[in-house]
Amino acid sequence: MSIKESHFSFADRLAIGRFDIDEVTALSGISRSSLYRDIRDGKLTIIKDGRRTLVFGPTLQKYLAQGSPDAPPAPKSMRKPTTPPTKPSRKSTRSGRKEA
């Protein structure tokens, strides 16, 4: 069942429902392989229903709140401004050698 076909609201499903892997990747914006890596690393808990891999709504809500390094980057307007590193200056002498 896809997100659109659910009989419950999205808020209800996050509170008490469960989501399959395709729905989790669609909601989180990360790839299946990154999601399975997070599952393997213990960042996301799953349940098995036969061959299906499912994630409980409250678990998914916590996972989405903590973010993932593979999630799409924030828009530029939300990022902190960075200043480029400055290069140390070197003085030249008459002989052509450089002083530190």
Order of alpha helices (4+ residues) and beta strands (2+ residues): alpha-beta-alpha-alpha-beta-beta-alpha-beta-beta
